Amino acid sequence: MDGQGASKQGEKDSAQVSSADWIAEVSHELRLPIANIKLLIETLLNGALDDKAIATRMLMRAQSEAERLQSLVSDLLSVEQLASARSEVQAEWLPLRKRAEYALESTSKLAKESAVKVELKIPNDFRVYANPTQLDQVLLNLLENAIKFTPAKGQVTIRAGEKEGVFSVEDTGVGMPSQEIPKIFQRFYRIDRAKTRGSTGLGLSIVKHILDLHGAKITVSSQEGKGSIFLLEFPSPKWARSYASE
């Protein structure tokens, strides 16, 4: 086998290993909520239905597991769609404040339950050049992540930068060690599973996929016990088109 043939075979083998790892990861993540739902149903059928309080509690847990499973399937589909995307992103100038208000509304229940205050420090005329649906997904995922890692009475802020397309999502949460930062965009990676209960572990991976499609950059800075800052830089239309054509 010549050098070129060996290289192609190596790439093929690597892709197969990667695919096998992906299937193994997905199977593991799907198995837990399914097993939990099965156990809850079996317990109910074995007599727990006779106690209304216990039955109600178990049905609520089953509902929670079903919602987690639904979120996981939705995120898996998003990852696959983004990973296979090859066409140029259909982007346009968008008012960041309006898109952030949508994300804020979608996470209001989580913020209220967590006793976390969310603020938008974005001028009405501040713009980002992006795909509307994908920008919404980025804001929603980053906001959810920030709220989940911020203790009660803490604060999350979406702040516009000094130039268009640049903004940050900041929190006064638990922060993370510097060695963890490069890993947080990996699929299914969770720093602390206890703090991310109900999380699919795909939110930040989806964010990274979307940013890569836009030719955008994300920089993370964090201090343990003080919080984290996710700084995003979306390119102008000229640079966005240049990136997509490469």
Backbone as numpy.savetxt, mean C-alpha at the origin, in Angstrom:
# Nx Ny Nz CAx CAy CAz Cx Cy Cz
26.23 -24.78 -25.39 25.37 -23.57 -25.39 26.26 -22.32 -25.39
25.98 -21.34 -26.33 26.80 -20.14 -26.39 26.44 -19.19 -25.24
27.22 -18.10 -25.12 27.03 -17.16 -24.01 25.65 -16.54 -24.01
25.15 -16.19 -25.23 23.83 -15.56 -25.31 22.74 -16.53 -24.89
22.88 -17.79 -25.33 21.89 -18.80 -24.98 21.88 -19.06 -23.49
23.07 -19.12 -22.89 23.19 -19.36 -21.45 22.55 -18.20 -20.68
22.77 -16.97 -21.20 22.19 -15.79 -20.53 20.67 -15.84 -20.55
20.10 -16.20 -21.72 18.64 -16.26 -21.84 18.07 -17.35 -20.94
18.80 -18.50 -20.89 18.34 -19.60 -20.04 18.38 -19.18 -18.58
19.43 -18.42 -18.19 19.55 -17.93 -16.82 18.41 -17.00 -16.47
18.06 -16.12 -17.43 16.95 -15.19 -17.20 15.64 -15.96 -17.05
15.46 -17.00 -17.88 14.24 -17.80 -17.82 14.14 -18.51 -16.47
15.27 -19.11 -16.03 15.28 -19.81 -14.74 14.98 -18.85 -13.60
15.57 -17.65 -13.68 15.34 -16.64 -12.65 13.88 -16.23 -12.59
13.25 -16.06 -13.76 11.84 -15.68 -13.83 10.96 -16.77 -13.23
11.34 -18.05 -13.51 10.56 -19.16 -12.99 10.66 -19.23 -11.47
11.87 -18.97 -10.93 12.05 -18.96 -9.48 11.24 -17.84 -8.86
11.30 -16.66 -9.50 10.56 -15.51 -9.00 9.07 -15.80 -9.00
8.58 -16.42 -10.07 7.16 -16.76 -10.16 6.77 -17.76 -9.09
7.64 -18.75 -8.87 7.37 -19.76 -7.85 7.33 -19.13 -6.46
8.26 -18.19 -6.21 8.28 -17.50 -4.92 7.00 -16.69 -4.73
6.57 -16.03 -5.80 5.35 -15.21 -5.75 4.13 -16.06 -5.42
4.03 -17.23 -6.09 2.91 -18.15 -5.84 2.95 -18.64 -4.40
4.15 -18.95 -3.90 4.29 -19.42 -2.52 3.87 -18.34 -1.53
4.27 -17.09 -1.80 3.91 -15.98 -0.92 2.40 -15.76 -0.90
1.81 -15.77 -2.10 0.36 -15.56 -2.21 -0.40 -16.67 -1.49
0.03 -17.90 -1.71 -0.64 -19.05 -1.08 -0.59 -18.94 0.44
0.56 -18.53 0.96 0.72 -18.38 2.41 -0.22 -17.31 2.94
-0.29 -16.17 2.25 -1.12 -15.07 2.72 -2.61 -15.38 2.63
-3.01 -16.15 1.62 -4.43 -16.52 1.47 -4.85 -17.59 2.47
-3.91 -18.46 2.82 -4.24 -19.61 3.66 -4.73 -19.19 5.05
-4.12 -18.17 5.66 -4.45 -17.81 7.04 -5.90 -17.31 7.20
-6.36 -16.31 6.43 -7.75 -15.88 6.61 -8.76 -16.98 6.28
-8.45 -17.81 5.30 -9.36 -18.91 4.95 -9.45 -19.91 6.10
-8.28 -20.23 6.68 -8.26 -21.16 7.81 -9.02 -20.59 9.00
-8.86 -19.31 9.25 -9.56 -18.67 10.37 -11.07 -18.69 10.18
-11.52 -18.40 8.97 -12.96 -18.42 8.68 -13.51 -19.83 8.85
-12.77 -20.83 8.36 -13.18 -22.22 8.47 -13.32 -22.64 9.94
-12.33 -22.24 10.76 -12.35 -22.58 12.18 -13.55 -21.93 12.88
-13.83 -20.69 12.57 -14.95 -19.98 13.19 -16.28 -20.63 12.82
-16.43 -21.01 11.56 -17.66 -21.67 11.13 -17.83 -23.02 11.81
-16.75 -23.79 11.90 -16.80 -25.10 12.56 -17.19 -24.95 14.03
-16.65 -23.92 14.70 -16.97 -23.67 16.10 -18.45 -23.32 16.26
-18.96 -22.52 15.37 -20.38 -22.16 15.41 -21.26 -23.39 15.20
-20.90 -24.23 14.26 -21.69 -25.43 13.96 -21.63 -26.45 15.09
-20.56 -26.39 15.89 -20.40 -27.34 16.99 -21.02 -26.88 18.31
-21.88 -25.87 18.23 -22.62 -25.49 19.43 -22.55 -24.04 19.83
-21.61 -23.30 19.28 -21.47 -21.90 19.68 -22.66 -21.04 19.27
-23.44 -21.52 18.31 -24.63 -20.79 17.88 -25.66 -20.66 18.99
-25.59 -21.57 19.96 -26.56 -21.56 21.06 -26.37 -20.38 22.00
-25.16 -19.83 22.02 -24.87 -18.65 22.85 -24.82 -17.43 21.93
-25.82 -16.59 22.04 -25.95 -15.45 21.12 -24.75 -14.52 21.17
-24.25 -14.23 22.37 -23.11 -13.31 22.51 -21.86 -13.88 21.85
-21.59 -15.17 22.10 -20.41 -15.80 21.50 -20.57 -15.89 19.99
-21.78 -16.26 19.55 -22.03 -16.39 18.12 -21.83 -15.05 17.41
-22.33 -13.99 18.02 -22.18 -12.65 17.42 -20.72 -12.26 17.30
-19.96 -12.53 18.38 -18.54 -12.20 18.38 -17.78 -12.98 17.30
-18.11 -14.25 17.15 -17.44 -15.07 16.14 -17.81 -14.66 14.72
-19.07 -14.29 14.53 -19.50 -13.84 13.20 -18.82 -12.53 12.83
-18.61 -11.68 13.82 -17.91 -10.41 13.56 -16.45 -10.68 13.19
-15.84 -11.66 13.85 -14.46 -12.03 13.51 -14.40 -12.63 12.11
-15.39 -13.46 11.78 -15.44 -14.05 10.45 -15.60 -12.96 9.38
-16.43 -11.97 9.69 -16.62 -10.86 8.76 -15.32 -10.09 8.56
-14.58 -9.89 9.66 -13.30 -9.19 9.58 -12.30 -9.96 8.72
-12.26 -11.28 8.90 -11.36 -12.11 8.10 -11.76 -12.09 6.63
-13.07 -12.09 6.36 -13.56 -12.04 4.98 -13.18 -10.72 4.32
-13.27 -9.63 5.08 -12.88 -8.32 4.56 -11.39 -8.27 4.28
-10.62 -8.90 5.17 -9.16 -8.97 4.96 -8.85 -9.75 3.69
-9.56 -10.85 3.48 -9.37 -11.68 2.29 -9.74 -10.90 1.03
-10.85 -10.15 1.12 -11.28 -9.33 -0.01 -10.24 -8.27 -0.35
-9.67 -7.63 0.67 -8.64 -6.62 0.46 -7.39 -7.23 -0.17
-7.04 -8.42 0.29 -5.86 -9.09 -0.23 -6.03 -9.42 -1.71
-7.19 -9.97 -2.07 -7.45 -10.31 -3.48 -7.42 -9.05 -4.34
-8.01 -7.98 -3.85 -8.02 -6.71 -4.58 -6.60 -6.19 -4.79
-5.78 -6.24 -3.74 -4.40 -5.77 -3.84 -3.56 -6.66 -4.75
-3.82 -7.96 -4.71 -3.10 -8.88 -5.59 -3.38 -8.57 -7.06
-4.63 -8.28 -7.36 -5.01 -7.93 -8.73 -4.33 -6.63 -9.15
-4.26 -5.67 -8.22 -3.61 -4.39 -8.52 -2.13 -4.60 -8.82
-1.47 -5.42 -8.01 -0.05 -5.69 -8.22 0.19 -6.33 -9.59
-0.62 -7.32 -9.93 -0.44 -8.01 -11.20 -0.70 -7.09 -12.38
-1.74 -6.26 -12.28 -2.05 -5.33 -13.36 -0.93 -4.32 -13.55
-0.40 -3.81 -12.45 0.67 -2.83 -12.53 1.98 -3.45 -13.03
2.25 -4.67 -12.57 3.48 -5.35 -12.97 3.49 -5.66 -14.46
2.31 -5.88 -15.05 2.22 -6.23 -16.47 1.98 -5.01 -17.36
1.85 -3.83 -16.75 1.57 -2.61 -17.52 2.80 -2.24 -18.35
2.59 -2.03 -19.63 3.70 -1.66 -20.51 3.40 -0.37 -21.28
2.14 0.01 -21.38 1.78 1.20 -22.16 2.06 2.47 -21.36
2.12 3.58 -22.07 2.37 4.86 -21.43 1.23 5.22 -20.50
1.56 5.74 -19.32 0.55 6.14 -18.35 -0.27 7.31 -18.90
-1.58 7.22 -18.79 -2.46 8.30 -19.22 -2.55 9.32 -18.09
-1.66 10.32 -18.14 -1.57 11.29 -17.05 -2.14 12.64 -17.46
-2.44 13.44 -16.47 -2.95 14.79 -16.68 -2.64 15.62 -15.43
-2.74 16.95 -15.56 -2.54 17.80 -14.39 -3.73 17.65 -13.45
-3.45 17.36 -12.17 -4.50 17.12 -11.19 -4.31 18.02 -9.97
-5.40 18.52 -9.40 -5.30 19.30 -8.15 -5.07 18.34 -6.99
-3.89 18.43 -6.38 -3.54 17.48 -5.32 -4.49 17.56 -4.14
-4.90 18.77 -3.78 -5.76 18.90 -2.60 -7.07 18.12 -2.78
-7.66 18.22 -3.95 -8.92 17.50 -4.21 -8.73 16.00 -4.11
-7.64 15.50 -4.67 -7.37 14.05 -4.61 -7.06 13.63 -3.18
-6.36 14.48 -2.43 -6.03 14.16 -1.04 -7.29 14.16 -0.17
-8.23 15.04 -0.48 -9.49 15.08 0.28 -10.27 13.78 0.09
-10.20 13.22 -1.11 -10.85 11.94 -1.38 -10.22 10.84 -0.52
-8.89 10.81 -0.46 -8.19 9.81 0.36 -8.50 10.01 1.83
-8.59 11.27 2.23 -8.90 11.60 3.63 -10.29 11.09 4.01
-11.24 11.28 3.11 -12.61 10.79 3.36 -12.64 9.27 3.45
-11.89 8.62 2.58 -11.87 7.15 2.54 -11.23 6.54 3.79
-10.33 7.29 4.44 -9.65 6.77 5.63 -10.15 7.40 6.92
-11.24 8.16 6.84 -11.73 8.88 8.03 -12.13 7.94 9.16
-12.73 6.80 8.81 -13.14 5.85 9.84 -11.92 5.28 10.57
-10.89 4.90 9.80 -9.66 4.37 10.38 -9.00 5.40 11.27
-8.95 6.65 10.80 -8.32 7.72 11.58 -9.08 7.97 12.88
-10.41 7.94 12.80 -11.22 8.17 14.00 -11.03 7.05 15.01
-11.07 5.80 14.52 -10.88 4.66 15.42 -9.48 4.67 16.05
-8.50 5.18 15.32 -7.12 5.22 15.81 -6.82 6.48 16.60
-7.78 7.42 16.66 -7.60 8.72 17.33 -6.39 9.47 16.77
-6.28 9.45 15.44 -5.18 10.12 14.75 -5.74 11.29 13.94
-5.11 12.45 14.08 -5.53 13.64 13.35 -4.82 13.69 11.99
-5.58 13.98 10.93 -4.99 14.08 9.59 -5.18 15.50 9.07
-4.10 16.11 8.63 -4.15 17.48 8.12 -3.64 17.54 6.68
-4.25 18.43 5.90 -3.81 18.68 4.53 -3.22 20.09 4.47
-1.95 20.17 4.16 -1.31 21.47 4.00 -0.93 21.62 2.52
-2.00 21.84 1.72 -1.87 21.87 0.27 -2.66 23.04 -0.29
-2.04 23.97 -0.99 -2.79 25.06 -1.62 -3.78 24.52 -2.65
-4.87 25.20 -2.86 -5.89 24.74 -3.80 -5.38 24.63 -5.23
-4.39 25.44 -5.59 -3.90 25.45 -6.97 -2.66 24.56 -7.19
-2.28 23.79 -6.16 -1.10 22.92 -6.29 -1.45 21.70 -7.14
-0.58 21.39 -8.14 -0.90 20.33 -9.09 0.17 19.22 -9.13
-0.29 18.06 -9.58 0.59 16.91 -9.83 0.22 16.33 -11.18
1.22 16.00 -12.00 0.97 15.40 -13.30 0.97 13.88 -13.14
-0.22 13.27 -13.15 -0.33 11.83 -12.87 -1.63 11.27 -13.43
-1.73 9.97 -13.39 -2.99 9.30 -13.71 -3.93 9.43 -12.52
-5.17 9.89 -12.71 -6.07 10.15 -11.57 -6.29 8.95 -10.65
-6.62 7.80 -11.25 -6.91 6.61 -10.45 -5.68 6.15 -9.69
-4.53 6.21 -10.34 -3.31 5.72 -9.71 -2.80 6.69 -8.64
-2.99 7.98 -8.85 -2.63 8.95 -7.80 -3.51 8.74 -6.57
-4.79 8.49 -6.80 -5.70 8.21 -5.68 -5.22 7.00 -4.88
-4.77 5.97 -5.60 -4.29 4.75 -4.94 -3.04 5.02 -4.12
-2.14 5.82 -4.65 -0.91 6.18 -3.93 -1.25 6.93 -2.64
-2.10 7.93 -2.74 -2.47 8.72 -1.57 -3.18 7.87 -0.53
-4.10 7.03 -0.98 -4.86 6.17 -0.07 -3.94 5.20 0.66
-3.06 4.54 -0.08 -2.16 3.56 0.54 -1.19 4.20 1.52
-0.63 5.35 1.15 0.32 6.03 2.05 -0.38 6.56 3.29
-1.60 7.07 3.11 -2.35 7.60 4.25 -2.74 6.48 5.21
-3.21 5.37 4.69 -3.56 4.22 5.53 -2.35 3.73 6.29
-1.22 3.63 5.60 0.00 3.16 6.24 0.43 4.09 7.37
0.36 5.40 7.12 0.77 6.38 8.13 -0.13 6.32 9.36
-1.43 6.19 9.14 -2.39 6.14 10.25 -2.15 4.89 11.10
-1.92 3.76 10.44 -1.74 2.50 11.17 -0.49 2.51 12.06
0.52 3.29 11.66 1.76 3.31 12.43 1.88 4.54 13.32
0.77 5.26 13.49 0.78 6.44 14.35 -0.08 6.18 15.58
0.46 6.36 16.77 -0.32 6.11 17.99 -1.42 7.14 18.20
-2.33 6.83 19.13 -3.43 7.74 19.45 -2.91 9.13 19.79
-3.64 10.12 19.35 -3.32 11.55 19.53 -2.14 12.00 18.67
-1.71 11.13 17.77 -0.66 11.51 16.84 -1.24 12.23 15.64
-0.38 12.57 14.70 -0.82 13.36 13.55 -0.18 12.87 12.25
-0.97 12.94 11.19 -0.49 12.63 9.84 -0.74 13.87 8.98
0.24 14.24 8.18 0.12 15.45 7.35 0.51 15.15 5.91
-0.35 15.58 4.97 0.03 15.56 3.56 0.40 17.00 3.22
1.66 17.20 2.81 2.19 18.55 2.65 2.71 18.78 1.23
2.29 19.86 0.62 2.78 20.22 -0.71 4.23 20.70 -0.62
5.02 20.40 -1.66 6.40 20.85 -1.70 6.52 22.24 -2.30
7.75 22.64 -2.55 8.00 23.99 -3.08 7.73 24.07 -4.57
7.72 22.93 -5.28 7.42 22.97 -6.70 6.37 21.90 -7.02
5.68 22.11 -8.15 4.60 21.21 -8.54 5.12 19.78 -8.69
4.27 18.84 -8.28 4.61 17.43 -8.41 5.35 16.85 -7.22
5.75 17.72 -6.29 6.51 17.25 -5.11 5.67 17.44 -3.86
5.46 16.37 -3.12 4.71 16.45 -1.87 5.14 15.33 -0.94
4.72 15.42 0.31 5.12 14.43 1.30 3.94 13.98 2.15
4.06 12.77 2.66 3.13 12.24 3.64 3.94 12.01 4.90
3.62 12.75 5.96 4.41 12.73 7.19 3.57 12.24 8.37
4.21 11.55 9.29 3.48 11.10 10.48 4.34 11.24 11.72
3.68 11.27 12.87 4.37 11.33 14.16 4.31 9.96 14.82
4.47 8.94 13.99 4.30 7.57 14.45 5.54 6.96 15.08
5.58 5.63 15.02 6.63 4.89 15.72 7.96 4.93 14.99
7.94 5.29 13.70 9.18 5.30 12.94 9.70 3.90 12.68
10.90 3.84 12.09 11.48 2.52 11.79 12.99 2.63 11.73
13.69 1.53 12.00 15.16 1.53 11.90 15.58 1.78 10.45
16.70 2.43 10.25 17.16 2.77 8.89 17.35 1.53 8.02
17.72 0.41 8.63 17.96 -0.80 7.84 16.66 -1.42 7.30
15.53 -0.99 7.86 14.25 -1.52 7.38 13.73 -0.78 6.16
14.17 0.45 5.97 13.61 1.30 4.91 13.71 0.68 3.51
14.85 0.10 3.11 14.91 -0.48 1.76 13.96 -1.67 1.55
13.48 -2.26 2.64 12.66 -3.47 2.52 11.16 -3.19 2.45
10.73 -1.98 2.83 9.30 -1.75 3.04 8.48 -1.78 1.75
9.14 -1.68 0.59 8.40 -1.72 -0.68 8.34 -3.13 -1.26
8.89 -4.10 -0.54 8.81 -5.49 -0.99 7.41 -6.04 -0.74
6.97 -6.92 -1.61 5.65 -7.53 -1.45 5.56 -8.33 -0.15
4.48 -8.11 0.58 4.15 -8.82 1.82 5.09 -8.50 2.98
5.96 -7.51 2.81 6.88 -7.19 3.92 6.15 -6.37 4.98
6.27 -6.79 6.24 5.70 -6.06 7.36 6.76 -5.96 8.44
7.00 -4.74 8.92 7.99 -4.54 9.98 7.51 -5.15 11.28
6.24 -4.91 11.60 5.66 -5.40 12.85 4.25 -5.89 12.55
4.06 -7.20 12.51 2.76 -7.75 12.16 1.68 -7.38 13.17
2.06 -7.16 14.40 1.06 -6.80 15.41 0.45 -5.44 15.09
1.27 -4.52 14.56 0.78 -3.18 14.25 0.05 -3.13 12.92
0.26 -4.14 12.06 -0.34 -4.13 10.73 -1.39 -5.22 10.59
-2.05 -5.54 11.68 -3.10 -6.54 11.64 -4.18 -6.08 10.67
-4.58 -6.94 9.74 -5.57 -6.57 8.75 -4.94 -6.01 7.49
-3.63 -5.71 7.54 -2.94 -5.20 6.37 -2.58 -6.36 5.44
-2.61 -6.09 4.13 -2.25 -7.14 3.17 -0.75 -7.23 2.96
-0.01 -6.20 3.37 1.43 -6.20 3.14 1.79 -5.86 1.71
0.81 -5.34 0.95 1.05 -5.01 -0.46 0.91 -3.53 -0.76
0.43 -2.76 0.22 0.13 -1.35 -0.02 1.32 -0.55 -0.55
2.47 -0.66 0.09 3.64 0.11 -0.33 4.26 -0.45 -1.61
4.10 -1.76 -1.83 4.57 -2.35 -3.08 3.77 -1.78 -4.25
2.47 -1.61 -4.06 1.62 -1.01 -5.10 2.03 0.43 -5.35
2.30 1.17 -4.28 2.77 2.56 -4.41 4.02 2.61 -5.28
4.98 1.74 -5.00 6.25 1.73 -5.74 6.03 1.40 -7.21
5.15 0.45 -7.50 4.83 0.09 -8.88 4.29 1.31 -9.63
3.35 1.99 -9.01 2.72 3.15 -9.65 3.73 4.26 -9.90
4.58 4.53 -8.91 5.59 5.56 -9.07 6.57 5.22 -10.18
6.95 3.96 -10.27 7.86 3.53 -11.33 7.23 3.76 -12.71
5.94 3.48 -12.84 5.24 3.69 -14.11 5.23 5.17 -14.50
5.19 6.04 -13.50 5.17 7.48 -13.76 6.57 8.07 -13.91
7.60 7.29 -13.63 8.95 7.83 -13.60 9.16 8.72 -12.40
8.37 8.49 -11.35 8.43 9.30 -10.14 9.38 8.67 -9.12
9.80 9.47 -8.14 10.72 9.00 -7.10 10.06 9.10 -5.73
10.46 8.21 -4.84 10.01 8.29 -3.45 11.23 8.13 -2.54
11.33 9.00 -1.57 12.42 8.97 -0.59 11.82 8.88 0.80
12.34 7.97 1.60 11.80 7.77 2.94 12.85 8.12 3.98
12.46 8.95 4.94 13.32 9.23 6.10 12.51 8.93 7.36
13.15 8.38 8.36 12.42 7.95 9.55 13.31 7.95 10.78
12.69 8.25 11.91 13.37 8.17 13.20 12.49 7.37 14.16
13.08 6.36 14.78 12.32 5.55 15.72 11.77 6.41 16.85
10.48 6.27 17.10 9.83 7.02 18.16 9.41 8.42 17.78
9.77 8.86 16.57 9.42 10.23 16.16 8.56 10.28 14.90
8.68 9.29 14.03 7.83 9.27 12.85 8.59 9.11 11.55
7.84 9.19 10.44 8.41 8.97 9.12 7.92 10.03 8.14
8.73 10.25 7.10 8.36 11.16 6.02 8.58 10.43 4.69
7.49 10.35 3.90 7.56 9.78 2.56 7.50 10.95 1.58
8.60 11.24 0.92 8.67 12.36 -0.02 8.54 11.84 -1.45
7.54 12.35 -2.17 7.27 11.91 -3.53 7.58 13.03 -4.52
8.18 12.65 -5.65 8.52 13.61 -6.70 8.02 13.08 -8.04
6.92 13.66 -8.52 6.38 13.29 -9.83 7.00 14.22 -10.89
7.44 13.67 -12.01 8.07 14.50 -13.04 7.06 15.35 -13.81
7.58 16.36 -14.52 6.74 17.19 -15.38 6.34 16.37 -16.61
5.36 16.83 -17.38 4.92 16.07 -18.57 6.06 15.72 -19.52
7.00 16.65 -19.73 8.11 16.39 -20.63 8.94 15.20 -20.17
9.33 15.20 -18.90 10.15 14.12 -18.37 9.37 12.83 -18.23
8.07 12.94 -17.94 7.23 11.75 -17.82 7.15 11.02 -19.16
6.99 11.78 -20.26 6.93 11.16 -21.58 8.26 10.55 -21.96
9.33 11.24 -21.60 10.68 10.74 -21.89 10.93 9.41 -21.21
10.50 9.32 -19.93 10.70 8.09 -19.16 9.90 6.94 -19.77
8.62 7.22 -20.13 7.74 6.17 -20.65 8.21 5.62 -21.98
8.94 6.43 -22.76 9.37 6.00 -24.08 10.66 5.20 -24.06
11.30 5.13 -22.90 12.58 4.40 -22.81 12.37 2.90 -22.93
